[in-house]
Amino acid sequence: MTISALVMGTLQARPEVRTGANGKPYTLARIRAADDAGASLMVSCIAFSNTAQRVLAALDAGSALAVSGPLKLGIWQPPDGGEPRVNASMTIDEVLTAGQMKKRRQAIADARSEGPEGRE
């Protein structure tokens, strides 16, 4: 099953640029998404668009970000017979960094403070 999703979390390692068999570059990233209770899910991501790849390339391990795109969920069974785990993978359409999120929140707050004509 594939769903359209927004995932917020932190990069687990520096994103890795690779080249496909067709000669076009793509970028791989792993994002740790955590809930308020401390549980987390690792999301394996791939980006094909130049914009998403450039934003990812500017980030380091531990960077906070939000990504959106189609998310596929499945079950992964370890080869050693361990507990099955949820497997999540996403094709990134858009990337929003922590700095961009802060600017967006400020712009919304400013618009709301301008009065009724400035509200969403």
Summary of the structure (lengths in Angstrom):
residues: 120
radius of gyration: 17.1
end to end distance: 33.3
largest distance: 61.0
contacts: 305
relative contact order: 0.20
helix: 22%
strand: 48%
